[in-house]
Amino acid sequence: MAIEHNAIADGERHEPKGIASATANQVYVANGAGSGVWKTPYATGVEDYNHAGGALSPALGVKTQVLNDAAGAYTNTAYKIPGYPDIWNPSTNQFNWSHLTLGDSVDIRFDFTVTTNGTHNDTAIIIRAGVGAAPYDLTAITGEWQASSTYQLTVWYSVYMGDANTLDNPAEVYIMSTTAGEIVQCNGWYVRTNKRIPEYV
């Protein structure tokens, strides 16, 4: 006589297929062909790129590209999603997110030190996406300084992979000042990748 699976006592039910070789925190991922494999899901990954080089002094009203050599002591890519390339390329000074998919997003925490020259200075941090195709600028923040001093300029900004132009082309970082003679030190940025559908590794 056939016995329905839900009628079998809990202590007598078998474990899922392949559980003996699965490691902790893995899940069973269907392959769409009637089978599957145990893998570890990664919904986020984090990377930190610390600049060791010098500061910039942008010309008045000119968008100046920010350099980040990723050579600082605090650079750390150990916690990115396994198998993914570095999201920041210090050779080209560009973000590369072509390995992501539409619907994913990237959160970036920018960290700058700004020494102003005079009063009523504005300093903007700008992300230029779609470089090499249809570039467009996103202003992450504009710091407004009322007195001559040294300030910390830190901001979180999110870039959404909403179209192929953004996804398939690199992005760059720029600064722009309303006063000549400012000194802007890039300390670096921390990047968090957010997957719309987890990566299974």
CYANA upper distance limits for C-alpha pairs under 8 A (distance plus 0.5 A):
  3 ILE  CA      7 ALA  CA      7.20
  3 ILE  CA      8 ILE  CA      7.84
  4 GLU  CA      8 ILE  CA      7.52
  8 ILE  CA     12 GLU  CA      7.08
  8 ILE  CA     13 ARG  CA      7.00
  9 ALA  CA     13 ARG  CA      7.18
 15 GLU  CA     19 ILE  CA      7.11
 18 GLY  CA     22 ALA  CA      7.07
 18 GLY  CA     37 VAL  CA      8.34
 18 GLY  CA     38 TRP  CA      7.97
 19 ILE  CA     38 TRP  CA      8.45
 22 ALA  CA     26 GLN  CA      6.96
 22 ALA  CA     38 TRP  CA      6.54
 22 ALA  CA     39 LYS  CA      8.39
 25 ASN  CA     40 THR  CA      7.03
 26 GLN  CA     38 TRP  CA      6.41
 26 GLN  CA     39 LYS  CA      5.52
 26 GLN  CA     40 THR  CA      4.94
 26 GLN  CA     41 PRO  CA      7.55
 27 VAL  CA     38 TRP  CA      5.83
 27 VAL  CA     39 LYS  CA      5.99
 27 VAL  CA     40 THR  CA      6.70
 27 VAL  CA     41 PRO  CA      7.76
 28 TYR  CA     36 GLY  CA      7.03
 28 TYR  CA     37 VAL  CA      6.06
 28 TYR  CA     38 TRP  CA      4.88
 28 TYR  CA     39 LYS  CA      6.87
 29 VAL  CA     36 GLY  CA      5.80
 29 VAL  CA     37 VAL  CA      5.93
 29 VAL  CA     38 TRP  CA      6.51
 29 VAL  CA     39 LYS  CA      7.20
 29 VAL  CA    200 TYR  CA      8.41
 30 ALA  CA     34 GLY  CA      7.79
 30 ALA  CA     35 SER  CA      6.35
 30 ALA  CA     36 GLY  CA      4.65
 30 ALA  CA     37 VAL  CA      7.24
 31 ASN  CA     35 SER  CA      6.32
 31 ASN  CA     36 GLY  CA      5.37
 31 ASN  CA     37 VAL  CA      8.07
 32 GLY  CA     36 GLY  CA      8.23
 39 LYS  CA    200 TYR  CA      6.10
 39 LYS  CA    201 VAL  CA      5.85
 40 THR  CA    200 TYR  CA      5.90
 40 THR  CA    201 VAL  CA      5.74
 41 PRO  CA    198 PRO  CA      6.29
 41 PRO  CA    199 GLU  CA      6.12
 41 PRO  CA    200 TYR  CA      4.96
 41 PRO  CA    201 VAL  CA      6.95
 42 TYR  CA     81 ILE  CA      6.92
 42 TYR  CA    195 LYS  CA      8.46
 42 TYR  CA    198 PRO  CA      5.81
 42 TYR  CA    199 GLU  CA      5.58
 42 TYR  CA    200 TYR  CA      6.72
 42 TYR  CA    201 VAL  CA      8.07
 43 ALA  CA    194 ASN  CA      6.56
 43 ALA  CA    195 LYS  CA      5.58
 43 ALA  CA    196 ARG  CA      7.99
 43 ALA  CA    197 ILE  CA      7.58
 43 ALA  CA    198 PRO  CA      4.92
 43 ALA  CA    199 GLU  CA      6.84
 44 THR  CA     80 LYS  CA      8.22
 44 THR  CA     81 ILE  CA      7.31
 44 THR  CA    192 ARG  CA      7.21
 44 THR  CA    193 THR  CA      5.77
 44 THR  CA    194 ASN  CA      5.30
 44 THR  CA    195 LYS  CA      6.63
 44 THR  CA    198 PRO  CA      8.34
 45 GLY  CA     79 TYR  CA      6.33
 45 GLY  CA     80 LYS  CA      4.64
 45 GLY  CA     81 ILE  CA      5.31
 45 GLY  CA    192 ARG  CA      6.17
 45 GLY  CA    193 THR  CA      5.67
 45 GLY  CA    194 ASN  CA      7.61
 46 VAL  CA     77 THR  CA      7.61
 46 VAL  CA     79 TYR  CA      5.87
 46 VAL  CA     80 LYS  CA      5.38
 46 VAL  CA     81 ILE  CA      8.16
 46 VAL  CA    190 TYR  CA      7.80
 46 VAL  CA    191 VAL  CA      6.14
 46 VAL  CA    192 ARG  CA      4.97
 46 VAL  CA    193 THR  CA      6.85
 47 GLU  CA     75 THR  CA      8.29
 47 GLU  CA     76 ASN  CA      6.36
 47 GLU  CA     77 THR  CA      5.15
 47 GLU  CA     78 ALA  CA      7.78
 47 GLU  CA     79 TYR  CA      6.89
 47 GLU  CA     80 LYS  CA      6.28
 47 GLU  CA     86 ASP  CA      8.46
 47 GLU  CA     87 ILE  CA      8.38
 47 GLU  CA    190 TYR  CA      6.31
 47 GLU  CA    191 VAL  CA      5.67
 47 GLU  CA    192 ARG  CA      7.04
 48 ASP  CA     74 TYR  CA      7.62
 48 ASP  CA     75 THR  CA      5.60
 48 ASP  CA     76 ASN  CA      5.52
 48 ASP  CA     77 THR  CA      6.75
 48 ASP  CA    188 GLY  CA      8.13
 48 ASP  CA    189 TRP  CA      6.46
 48 ASP  CA    190 TYR  CA      4.78
 48 ASP  CA    191 VAL  CA      6.66
 49 TYR  CA     68 ASN  CA      7.98
 49 TYR  CA     70 ALA  CA      5.37
 49 TYR  CA     71 ALA  CA      8.33
 49 TYR  CA     72 GLY  CA      7.98
 49 TYR  CA     74 TYR  CA      7.60
 49 TYR  CA     75 THR  CA      5.00
 49 TYR  CA     76 ASN  CA      7.12
 49 TYR  CA     77 THR  CA      8.48
 49 TYR  CA     88 TRP  CA      8.15
 49 TYR  CA    188 GLY  CA      5.96
 49 TYR  CA    189 TRP  CA      5.96
 49 TYR  CA    190 TYR  CA      6.76
 50 ASN  CA     68 ASN  CA      7.71
 50 ASN  CA     69 ASP  CA      8.06
 50 ASN  CA     70 ALA  CA      5.45
 50 ASN  CA     71 ALA  CA      6.90
 50 ASN  CA     72 GLY  CA      5.12
 50 ASN  CA     73 ALA  CA      7.35
 50 ASN  CA     74 TYR  CA      5.98
 50 ASN  CA     75 THR  CA      5.31
 50 ASN  CA    187 ASN  CA      6.47
 50 ASN  CA    188 GLY  CA      4.91
 50 ASN  CA    189 TRP  CA      7.11
 51 HIS  CA     67 LEU  CA      8.45
 51 HIS  CA     68 ASN  CA      5.39
 51 HIS  CA     69 ASP  CA      5.79
 51 HIS  CA     70 ALA  CA      5.43
 51 HIS  CA     71 ALA  CA      6.34
 51 HIS  CA     72 GLY  CA      5.60
 51 HIS  CA    186 CYS  CA      6.96
 51 HIS  CA    187 ASN  CA      5.82
 51 HIS  CA    188 GLY  CA      5.59
 52 ALA  CA     68 ASN  CA      8.19
 52 ALA  CA     69 ASP  CA      7.06
 52 ALA  CA     70 ALA  CA      7.38
 52 ALA  CA     71 ALA  CA      5.88
 52 ALA  CA     72 GLY  CA      4.97
 52 ALA  CA     73 ALA  CA      8.36
 52 ALA  CA    187 ASN  CA      8.07
 53 GLY  CA     68 ASN  CA      7.95
 53 GLY  CA     69 ASP  CA      7.24
 53 GLY  CA     71 ALA  CA      8.42
 54 GLY  CA    185 GLN  CA      7.25
 54 GLY  CA    186 CYS  CA      8.48
 55 ALA  CA    183 ILE  CA      6.89
 55 ALA  CA    184 VAL  CA      5.92
 55 ALA  CA    185 GLN  CA      4.72
 55 ALA  CA    186 CYS  CA      7.06
 56 LEU  CA     66 VAL  CA      8.26
 56 LEU  CA    183 ILE  CA      6.30
 56 LEU  CA    184 VAL  CA      5.66
 56 LEU  CA    185 GLN  CA      6.79
 57 SER  CA    180 ALA  CA      8.33
 57 SER  CA    181 GLY  CA      6.60
 57 SER  CA    182 GLU  CA      6.01
 57 SER  CA    183 ILE  CA      5.26
 57 SER  CA    184 VAL  CA      6.64
 58 PRO  CA     62 VAL  CA      7.20
 58 PRO  CA     63 LYS  CA      7.99
 58 PRO  CA     64 THR  CA      6.45
 58 PRO  CA    175 ILE  CA      7.91
 58 PRO  CA    176 MET  CA      7.16
 58 PRO  CA    177 SER  CA      7.19
 58 PRO  CA    180 ALA  CA      7.49
 58 PRO  CA    181 GLY  CA      7.74
 58 PRO  CA    182 GLU  CA      7.33
 58 PRO  CA    183 ILE  CA      8.06
 58 PRO  CA    184 VAL  CA      8.38
 59 ALA  CA     64 THR  CA      8.32
 59 ALA  CA    176 MET  CA      8.43
 59 ALA  CA    177 SER  CA      7.81
 59 ALA  CA    179 THR  CA      8.34
 59 ALA  CA    180 ALA  CA      6.04
 59 ALA  CA    181 GLY  CA      7.80
 60 LEU  CA    176 MET  CA      8.01
 60 LEU  CA    177 SER  CA      6.29
 60 LEU  CA    178 THR  CA      6.05
 60 LEU  CA    179 THR  CA      5.80
 60 LEU  CA    180 ALA  CA      5.12
 60 LEU  CA    181 GLY  CA      8.44
 61 GLY  CA    176 MET  CA      6.39
 61 GLY  CA    177 SER  CA      6.08
 61 GLY  CA    178 THR  CA      5.90
 61 GLY  CA    179 THR  CA      7.95
 62 VAL  CA    176 MET  CA      6.20
 62 VAL  CA    177 SER  CA      7.71
 63 LYS  CA    174 TYR  CA      6.34
 63 LYS  CA    175 ILE  CA      6.06
 63 LYS  CA    176 MET  CA      5.21
 63 LYS  CA    177 SER  CA      8.45
 64 THR  CA    174 TYR  CA      5.70
 64 THR  CA    175 ILE  CA      5.85
 64 THR  CA    176 MET  CA      6.81
 65 GLN  CA    172 GLU  CA      7.70
 65 GLN  CA    173 VAL  CA      6.34
 65 GLN  CA    174 TYR  CA      4.77
 65 GLN  CA    175 ILE  CA      7.01
 66 VAL  CA     93 ASN  CA      8.19
 66 VAL  CA    172 GLU  CA      8.26
 66 VAL  CA    173 VAL  CA      5.94
 66 VAL  CA    174 TYR  CA      5.70
 66 VAL  CA    175 ILE  CA      7.18
 66 VAL  CA    186 CYS  CA      7.86
 67 LEU  CA     90 PRO  CA      8.24
 67 LEU  CA     93 ASN  CA      6.37
 67 LEU  CA    173 VAL  CA      8.49
 67 LEU  CA    186 CYS  CA      8.07
 68 ASN  CA     90 PRO  CA      6.55
 68 ASN  CA     93 ASN  CA      6.88
 68 ASN  CA    186 CYS  CA      7.59
 68 ASN  CA    188 GLY  CA      7.00
 69 ASP  CA     90 PRO  CA      5.42
 69 ASP  CA     91 SER  CA      7.99
 69 ASP  CA     93 ASN  CA      8.09
 70 ALA  CA     75 THR  CA      6.53
 70 ALA  CA     90 PRO  CA      6.64
 70 ALA  CA    188 GLY  CA      8.13
 71 ALA  CA     75 THR  CA      7.33
 77 THR  CA     86 ASP  CA      7.70
 80 LYS  CA     84 TYR  CA      7.54
 80 LYS  CA     86 ASP  CA      8.36
 80 LYS  CA    193 THR  CA      8.45
 81 ILE  CA    199 GLU  CA      8.32
 82 PRO  CA    201 VAL  CA      7.63
 84 TYR  CA     99 HIS  CA      7.73
 85 PRO  CA     99 HIS  CA      8.29
 86 ASP  CA     96 ASN  CA      8.37
 87 ILE  CA     95 PHE  CA      6.12
 87 ILE  CA     96 ASN  CA      5.68
 87 ILE  CA     97 TRP  CA      6.67
 88 TRP  CA     93 ASN  CA      7.70
 88 TRP  CA     94 GLN  CA      6.46
 88 TRP  CA     95 PHE  CA      5.06
 88 TRP  CA     96 ASN  CA      6.67
 89 ASN  CA     93 ASN  CA      6.08
 89 ASN  CA     94 GLN  CA      5.98
 89 ASN  CA     95 PHE  CA      6.74
 89 ASN  CA     96 ASN  CA      7.67
 90 PRO  CA     94 GLN  CA      7.46
 93 ASN  CA    172 GLU  CA      7.25
 94 GLN  CA    170 PRO  CA      6.48
 94 GLN  CA    171 ALA  CA      5.94
 94 GLN  CA    172 GLU  CA      5.40
 94 GLN  CA    173 VAL  CA      8.12
 95 PHE  CA    170 PRO  CA      5.93
 95 PHE  CA    171 ALA  CA      5.50
 95 PHE  CA    172 GLU  CA      6.79
 96 ASN  CA    169 ASN  CA      7.65
 96 ASN  CA    170 PRO  CA      5.47
 96 ASN  CA    171 ALA  CA      7.34
 97 TRP  CA    167 LEU  CA      6.52
 97 TRP  CA    168 ASP  CA      7.55
 97 TRP  CA    169 ASN  CA      8.10
 97 TRP  CA    170 PRO  CA      7.45
 98 SER  CA    167 LEU  CA      5.86
 98 SER  CA    168 ASP  CA      5.24
 98 SER  CA    169 ASN  CA      7.25
 98 SER  CA    170 PRO  CA      8.27
100 LEU  CA    104 ASP  CA      7.13
100 LEU  CA    167 LEU  CA      7.64
100 LEU  CA    195 LYS  CA      8.36
101 THR  CA    161 MET  CA      7.62
101 THR  CA    167 LEU  CA      7.68
102 LEU  CA    161 MET  CA      5.67
102 LEU  CA    162 GLY  CA      6.31
102 LEU  CA    163 ASP  CA      7.08
102 LEU  CA    164 ALA  CA      7.94
102 LEU  CA    167 LEU  CA      7.47
103 GLY  CA    160 TYR  CA      7.41
103 GLY  CA    161 MET  CA      5.89
103 GLY  CA    162 GLY  CA      6.33
103 GLY  CA    195 LYS  CA      8.24
103 GLY  CA    196 ARG  CA      6.31
104 ASP  CA    160 TYR  CA      6.84
104 ASP  CA    161 MET  CA      5.96
104 ASP  CA    162 GLY  CA      8.41
104 ASP  CA    193 THR  CA      8.22
104 ASP  CA    194 ASN  CA      6.32
104 ASP  CA    195 LYS  CA      5.42
104 ASP  CA    196 ARG  CA      5.54
105 SER  CA    158 SER  CA      7.30
105 SER  CA    159 VAL  CA      6.13
105 SER  CA    160 TYR  CA      4.88
105 SER  CA    161 MET  CA      6.18
105 SER  CA    193 THR  CA      6.79
105 SER  CA    194 ASN  CA      5.74
105 SER  CA    195 LYS  CA      7.32
105 SER  CA    196 ARG  CA      8.30
106 VAL  CA    158 SER  CA      6.07
106 VAL  CA    159 VAL  CA      5.72
106 VAL  CA    160 TYR  CA      7.02
106 VAL  CA    191 VAL  CA      7.33
106 VAL  CA    192 ARG  CA      6.20
106 VAL  CA    193 THR  CA      5.18
106 VAL  CA    194 ASN  CA      6.43
107 ASP  CA    156 TRP  CA      7.30
107 ASP  CA    157 TYR  CA      6.18
107 ASP  CA    158 SER  CA      4.77
107 ASP  CA    159 VAL  CA      6.90
107 ASP  CA    191 VAL  CA      6.22
107 ASP  CA    192 ARG  CA      5.57
107 ASP  CA    193 THR  CA      7.04
107 ASP  CA    194 ASN  CA      8.23
108 ILE  CA    156 TRP  CA      6.07
108 ILE  CA    157 TYR  CA      5.77
108 ILE  CA    158 SER  CA      6.64
108 ILE  CA    189 TRP  CA      7.03
108 ILE  CA    190 TYR  CA      6.24
108 ILE  CA    191 VAL  CA      5.08
108 ILE  CA    192 ARG  CA      6.97
109 ARG  CA    154 THR  CA      7.37
109 ARG  CA    155 VAL  CA      5.98
109 ARG  CA    156 TRP  CA      4.83
109 ARG  CA    157 TYR  CA      6.92
109 ARG  CA    189 TRP  CA      5.87
109 ARG  CA    190 TYR  CA      5.66
109 ARG  CA    191 VAL  CA      7.01
110 PHE  CA    153 LEU  CA      8.32
110 PHE  CA    154 THR  CA      5.91
110 PHE  CA    155 VAL  CA      5.89
110 PHE  CA    156 TRP  CA      6.96
110 PHE  CA    157 TYR  CA      8.40
110 PHE  CA    188 GLY  CA      6.93
110 PHE  CA    189 TRP  CA      5.17
110 PHE  CA    190 TYR  CA      7.42
111 ASP  CA    152 GLN  CA      7.97
111 ASP  CA    153 LEU  CA      6.49
111 ASP  CA    154 THR  CA      5.05
111 ASP  CA    155 VAL  CA      7.46
111 ASP  CA    186 CYS  CA      7.01
111 ASP  CA    187 ASN  CA      5.97
111 ASP  CA    188 GLY  CA      6.09
111 ASP  CA    189 TRP  CA      6.38
112 PHE  CA    152 GLN  CA      6.52
112 PHE  CA    153 LEU  CA      5.50
112 PHE  CA    154 THR  CA      6.71
112 PHE  CA    184 VAL  CA      7.30
112 PHE  CA    185 GLN  CA      6.08
112 PHE  CA    186 CYS  CA      5.19
112 PHE  CA    187 ASN  CA      5.89
112 PHE  CA    188 GLY  CA      7.69
113 THR  CA    150 THR  CA      7.43
113 THR  CA    151 TYR  CA      6.22
113 THR  CA    152 GLN  CA      5.17
113 THR  CA    153 LEU  CA      6.38
113 THR  CA    184 VAL  CA      6.34
113 THR  CA    185 GLN  CA      5.54
113 THR  CA    186 CYS  CA      7.11
113 THR  CA    187 ASN  CA      7.67
114 VAL  CA    150 THR  CA      6.04
114 VAL  CA    151 TYR  CA      5.65
114 VAL  CA    152 GLN  CA      6.79
114 VAL  CA    153 LEU  CA      7.37
114 VAL  CA    182 GLU  CA      7.63
114 VAL  CA    183 ILE  CA      6.37
114 VAL  CA    184 VAL  CA      5.11
114 VAL  CA    185 GLN  CA      6.86
115 THR  CA    148 SER  CA      7.92
115 THR  CA    149 SER  CA      6.18
115 THR  CA    150 THR  CA      4.66
115 THR  CA    151 TYR  CA      6.81
115 THR  CA    182 GLU  CA      6.28
115 THR  CA    183 ILE  CA      5.56
115 THR  CA    184 VAL  CA      6.90
116 THR  CA    121 ASN  CA      7.23
116 THR  CA    145 TRP  CA      8.02
116 THR  CA    147 ALA  CA      8.20
116 THR  CA    148 SER  CA      5.67
116 THR  CA    149 SER  CA      6.15
116 THR  CA    150 THR  CA      6.88
116 THR  CA    181 GLY  CA      7.94
116 THR  CA    182 GLU  CA      5.33
116 THR  CA    183 ILE  CA      7.15
117 ASN  CA    121 ASN  CA      8.11
117 ASN  CA    148 SER  CA      6.12
117 ASN  CA    149 SER  CA      8.20
117 ASN  CA    179 THR  CA      7.53
117 ASN  CA    180 ALA  CA      7.71
117 ASN  CA    181 GLY  CA      6.21
117 ASN  CA    182 GLU  CA      5.83
118 GLY  CA    147 ALA  CA      6.89
118 GLY  CA    148 SER  CA      5.23
118 GLY  CA    179 THR  CA      8.45
119 THR  CA    145 TRP  CA      7.26
119 THR  CA    146 GLN  CA      5.56
119 THR  CA    147 ALA  CA      5.00
119 THR  CA    148 SER  CA      5.98
120 HIS  CA    144 GLU  CA      7.41
120 HIS  CA    145 TRP  CA      5.95
120 HIS  CA    146 GLN  CA      4.98
120 HIS  CA    147 ALA  CA      7.06
121 ASN  CA    144 GLU  CA      6.39
121 ASN  CA    145 TRP  CA      5.50
121 ASN  CA    146 GLN  CA      7.05
121 ASN  CA    147 ALA  CA      8.40
121 ASN  CA    177 SER  CA      7.66
121 ASN  CA    178 THR  CA      6.42
121 ASN  CA    179 THR  CA      6.32
122 ASP  CA    142 THR  CA      6.88
122 ASP  CA    143 GLY  CA      5.99
122 ASP  CA    144 GLU  CA      5.05
122 ASP  CA    145 TRP  CA      6.65
122 ASP  CA    177 SER  CA      6.15
122 ASP  CA    178 THR  CA      5.89
122 ASP  CA    179 THR  CA      7.82
123 THR  CA    142 THR  CA      5.90
123 THR  CA    143 GLY  CA      5.58
123 THR  CA    144 GLU  CA      7.16
123 THR  CA    175 ILE  CA      7.39
123 THR  CA    176 MET  CA      6.17
123 THR  CA    177 SER  CA      5.00
123 THR  CA    178 THR  CA      7.23
124 ALA  CA    139 THR  CA      7.32
124 ALA  CA    140 ALA  CA      7.94
124 ALA  CA    141 ILE  CA      6.16
124 ALA  CA    142 THR  CA      4.60
124 ALA  CA    143 GLY  CA      6.72
124 ALA  CA    175 ILE  CA      6.00
124 ALA  CA    176 MET  CA      5.71
124 ALA  CA    177 SER  CA      6.99
125 ILE  CA    139 THR  CA      6.47
125 ILE  CA    140 ALA  CA      6.03
125 ILE  CA    141 ILE  CA      6.06
125 ILE  CA    142 THR  CA      6.95
125 ILE  CA    173 VAL  CA      7.72
125 ILE  CA    174 TYR  CA      6.45
125 ILE  CA    175 ILE  CA      5.30
125 ILE  CA    176 MET  CA      7.39
126 ILE  CA    137 ASP  CA      6.92
126 ILE  CA    138 LEU  CA      6.04
126 ILE  CA    139 THR  CA      4.91
126 ILE  CA    140 ALA  CA      6.12
126 ILE  CA    141 ILE  CA      7.98
126 ILE  CA    173 VAL  CA      6.24
126 ILE  CA    174 TYR  CA      5.46
126 ILE  CA    175 ILE  CA      6.50
126 ILE  CA    176 MET  CA      8.38
127 ILE  CA    137 ASP  CA      6.18
127 ILE  CA    138 LEU  CA      5.60
127 ILE  CA    139 THR  CA      6.85
127 ILE  CA    140 ALA  CA      7.41
127 ILE  CA    171 ALA  CA      7.27
127 ILE  CA    172 GLU  CA      6.30
127 ILE  CA    173 VAL  CA      5.24
127 ILE  CA    174 TYR  CA      6.81
128 ARG  CA    135 PRO  CA      6.90
128 ARG  CA    136 TYR  CA      6.07
128 ARG  CA    137 ASP  CA      4.93
128 ARG  CA    138 LEU  CA      6.80
128 ARG  CA    171 ALA  CA      5.86
128 ARG  CA    172 GLU  CA      5.63
128 ARG  CA    173 VAL  CA      6.70
128 ARG  CA    174 TYR  CA      7.86
129 ALA  CA    135 PRO  CA      5.98
129 ALA  CA    136 TYR  CA      6.05
129 ALA  CA    137 ASP  CA      6.90
129 ALA  CA    138 LEU  CA      8.27
129 ALA  CA    166 THR  CA      6.42
129 ALA  CA    169 ASN  CA      7.77
129 ALA  CA    170 PRO  CA      6.92
129 ALA  CA    171 ALA  CA      4.77
129 ALA  CA    172 GLU  CA      7.13
130 GLY  CA    134 ALA  CA      5.78
130 GLY  CA    135 PRO  CA      4.77
130 GLY  CA    136 TYR  CA      6.92
130 GLY  CA    165 ASN  CA      5.84
130 GLY  CA    166 THR  CA      5.47
130 GLY  CA    167 LEU  CA      8.27
130 GLY  CA    168 ASP  CA      8.12
130 GLY  CA    169 ASN  CA      5.46
130 GLY  CA    170 PRO  CA      6.51
130 GLY  CA    171 ALA  CA      6.65
131 VAL  CA    135 PRO  CA      5.33
131 VAL  CA    136 TYR  CA      8.37
131 VAL  CA    169 ASN  CA      6.32
131 VAL  CA    170 PRO  CA      5.95
131 VAL  CA    171 ALA  CA      6.25
131 VAL  CA    172 GLU  CA      7.97
132 GLY  CA    169 ASN  CA      7.29
132 GLY  CA    170 PRO  CA      8.15
133 ALA  CA    165 ASN  CA      7.44
133 ALA  CA    169 ASN  CA      7.51
134 ALA  CA    165 ASN  CA      7.21
140 ALA  CA    155 VAL  CA      7.84
140 ALA  CA    156 TRP  CA      8.26
140 ALA  CA    157 TYR  CA      6.39
141 ILE  CA    155 VAL  CA      7.43
143 GLY  CA    153 LEU  CA      7.41
161 MET  CA    166 THR  CA      6.47
161 MET  CA    167 LEU  CA      5.92
162 GLY  CA    166 THR  CA      7.52
162 GLY  CA    167 LEU  CA      8.02
163 ASP  CA    167 LEU  CA      6.79
164 ALA  CA    168 ASP  CA      6.05
165 ASN  CA    169 ASN  CA      6.59
166 THR  CA    170 PRO  CA      8.11
177 SER  CA    182 GLU  CA      7.89
195 LYS  CA    199 GLU  CA      7.77
